[in-house]
Amino acid sequence: LVKVEVSGANQGAVISLDDAIKAESRFADTDCEIGDLDAVEKALASSALRVTGETYVIGQHGFPMEKQAACASPEERGGMTLWSSTQAPDFCRAKVAGMLGLHGKGSLVAVKCTRAGGAFGVKNSRNVPVAGAAAVAAHKTEQSVKVLLDAQMEQISIG
C-alpha cells in the first residue's frame, strides 16, 4: 500500500470553457477567423429585433458528417412545424414546446425529419439548441426561420 500526496495539483489548469475565456487561452495556429466584430455589433444594434441568451455545452460530443440544421415555420394557435436533423423527433418536440411556453400543449409542435443515420447519437439531443433557436426566432418574428451550422460553428456552439 502506497500513499501519494500531491501539492498544487491542477493549480492554474484551464479545465472549462469559462476558464479558457478568462485566461484568454486559445489554440495556436488555428484557421479560425473572428471577422469584423464591430460590423456585427453595429448590425445587431440597428436590428429591429434582437433575441439574446446563452447555452453551455461541456466538451465535444461527436462530429457528424451531416451538420445540424433546422427550419421552423409558425402555425396557428402558437404552434410550430419544425424540420430538424434529429434521431429523436419526440425529444426535440418536447424540448422545443417547452422553449415556446407550450407546456402541456406539445401537440402544437410537429417535428418532421428524414431518417438520420449514425451510431454516435449526436443527432439525438445536440440538435435541440439549433432547433430551439430556429423555433424561438420563428415564433418571435412570425415567419419561417432556417438555422444551419457549418462544422466550425457546430463545434463552437454545441460540441
C-alpha positions in Angstrom: 0.0 0.0 0.0 1.4 3.4 -1.1 0.1 6.8 -0.1 0.8 9.6 -2.6 0.3 13.2 -1.7 0.4 15.9 -4.4 0.5 19.5 -3.7 -0.6 22.2 -6.1 -2.4 19.7 -8.4 -4.3 21.4 -11.2 -3.2 24.8 -9.9 -3.7 27.2 -12.8 -5.2 24.4 -15.0 -7.6 25.5 -17.7 -10.4 22.9 -17.4 -13.6 24.6 -18.6 -14.6 26.9 -21.4 -15.1 29.6 -18.8 -11.6 29.1 -17.5 -10.2 29.4 -21.1 -12.1 32.6 -21.8 -11.0 34.1 -18.5 -7.3 33.1 -19.2 -7.6 34.2 -22.9 -6.4 30.7 -23.7 -6.7 29.8 -27.4 -5.4 27.0 -29.6 -2.3 28.2 -31.5 -2.2 28.1 -35.3 -5.9 27.8 -35.9 -7.6 28.9 -39.1 -10.4 30.4 -37.1 -11.4 33.9 -38.4 -13.3 36.0 -35.9 -14.4 38.5 -38.6 -15.3 42.2 -38.1 -16.9 42.2 -34.7 -17.5 46.0 -34.9 -19.6 45.4 -38.0 -21.5 42.6 -36.3 -22.3 44.8 -33.2 -23.3 47.7 -35.4 -25.7 45.5 -37.4 -27.2 44.0 -34.2 -27.6 47.4 -32.7 -29.6 48.6 -35.7 -31.8 45.5 -35.8 -35.5 45.8 -35.3 -35.5 42.7 -33.1 -32.7 41.2 -31.1 -33.0 38.0 -29.1 -30.3 37.2 -26.6 -29.4 34.3 -24.4 -26.7 31.7 -23.9 -26.2 28.0 -23.8 -23.4 25.9 -22.3 -22.2 22.6 -23.5 -19.4 20.6 -21.8 -16.9 19.0 -24.2 -17.1 17.6 -27.7 -19.9 15.1 -28.0 -19.3 13.9 -31.5 -18.6 15.0 -35.0 -21.3 14.0 -37.5 -20.7 14.3 -41.3 -24.1 15.9 -41.7 -24.2 19.2 -39.9 -27.0 20.3 -37.6 -29.9 22.2 -39.3 -33.4 23.2 -38.5 -36.2 25.1 -40.2 -39.1 26.3 -38.2 -42.4 27.6 -39.5 -45.1 29.2 -37.3 -48.5 27.7 -37.3 -51.9 28.8 -36.0 -52.7 28.8 -32.2 -49.0 29.5 -31.4 -47.9 26.1 -32.9 -44.8 25.3 -34.9 -43.8 23.0 -37.6 -40.1 22.1 -37.3 -37.9 20.3 -39.8 -34.9 19.1 -37.8 -31.8 16.9 -38.4 -32.6 14.6 -35.5 -32.7 11.0 -34.5 -35.2 11.7 -31.7 -38.1 13.8 -33.1 -40.3 13.3 -30.0 -37.5 14.5 -27.6 -36.9 17.5 -29.9 -40.7 18.3 -30.0 -40.9 18.2 -26.2 -37.9 20.5 -25.7 -39.0 23.0 -28.3 -42.5 23.0 -27.0 -41.1 24.0 -23.6 -38.9 26.7 -25.1 -42.0 28.2 -26.7 -44.0 28.1 -23.5 -46.3 25.3 -24.7 -46.1 23.2 -21.6 -48.9 20.6 -21.8 -49.6 21.6 -25.4 -46.8 19.8 -27.1 -49.2 18.6 -29.8 -49.0 22.1 -31.2 -45.4 21.4 -32.2 -44.8 19.0 -35.1 -41.3 17.8 -35.9 -40.6 16.4 -39.3 -37.3 14.7 -40.2 -35.8 12.4 -42.7 -34.1 9.3 -41.3 -30.8 10.4 -39.7 -28.2 7.5 -39.6 -25.2 7.0 -37.5 -24.5 5.3 -34.2 -23.0 8.0 -32.1 -26.2 9.8 -31.1 -25.0 13.4 -31.9 -28.4 13.9 -33.6 -30.2 12.5 -30.6 -30.0 15.6 -28.4 -27.4 18.0 -29.8 -29.9 19.2 -32.4 -32.1 20.8 -29.8 -30.2 24.1 -29.4 -30.3 24.5 -33.2 -34.0 23.5 -33.5 -34.8 25.7 -30.5 -33.0 28.7 -32.0 -35.0 28.3 -35.2 -38.3 27.8 -33.4 -37.9 30.8 -31.0 -36.8 33.1 -33.8 -39.7 32.0 -36.0 -42.1 32.5 -33.0 -40.8 36.0 -32.3 -40.7 37.1 -36.0 -43.8 35.2 -37.1 -42.1 33.9 -40.2 -40.1 30.8 -41.2 -36.5 30.7 -40.0 -33.8 28.3 -41.0 -30.6 27.7 -39.0 -27.7 25.8 -40.5 -24.4 25.3 -38.7 -21.1 24.7 -40.6 -18.6 22.4 -38.9 -16.7 25.1 -37.1 -19.8 26.8 -35.7 -21.2 23.4 -34.7 -18.2 22.6 -32.6 -18.1 26.1 -31.0 -21.8 26.1 -30.2 -22.8 22.6 -29.4 -19.7 20.5 -29.1 
